[in-house]
Amino acid sequence: TSIKDDAFGGDTNGDGGKTVPAPGDWTKVRVTSTGRAVFDHARLRYGSRGTGTDDIILVEGGTVVFNNSELAFGQRYAIGVESGHFHAANSIVREFYCAFRHWPYDEFVNCVFFNCDRLSNNNGQKLRNCIVMGVTEAWDWSSGAGNTYNHCVLWNPPGEGVQEPPRGFVGKDGNVFDPQGKATRAEAACMIQRFCER
């Protein structure tokens, strides 16, 4: 996270409350060639400084596994996969311009996307059992053809953001959140996060 982020580890830069963290305070995690990175119970916050795509995690080959973790408060993209593979499970991606720009061999399972202007700018992504909240612009720069959304839920407050899901988006009861029903792990994570932020 940012050296100015006092939320974890105390006042790292010793200036009290004089500075506050901001997106772009550090650059990115970059995985190239045949590299492999595994994130489990991790938080990556306030990154993505730089030129071009500004991803917090950039995969240029190899494999990234992102489980039980959080990506938050980036300048532009949370995840960029130019080649290689990316798999996320039970994780939260929030407060980005766009959640991911992807090579089409990547999957999100039981994840929550929260307050991202756009979900994706490419085709071929696979989302399963995910919640998408606070999408304020378009779902995709592209048409969304080739994306797979299985058992996902789109939720925006009435009058805010995009209300209609993309083609192929499949949820329960017409993509309506069911407060009396059983909660998935992604739904439970989202509810707990919103409760803790109040």
Sequence and secondary structure as in RCSB ss.txt:
>XXXX:A:sequence
TSIKDDAFGGDTNGDGGKTVPAPGDWTKVRVTSTGRAVFDHARLRYGSRGTGTDDIILVEGGTVVFNNSELAFGQ
RYAIGVESGHFHAANSIVREFYCAFRHWPYDEFVNCVFFNCDRLSNNNGQKLRNCIVMGVTEAWDWSSGAGNTYN
HCVLWNPPGEGVQEPPRGFVGKDGNVFDPQGKATRAEAACMIQRFCER
>XXXX:A:secstr
  TT TTSSS TTS TTS    TTSS  EEEETT EEEEES EEES   SSTT EEEEEEEEEEEEES EEE  S
SEEEEEEEEEEEEES EEEEEEEEEE  SSEEEES EEEEEEEEESSS  EEES EEE   S SBSS  TT EEE
S EEE  TTSS  S  TTB  STTT   TTS   HHHHHHHHHHHHT 
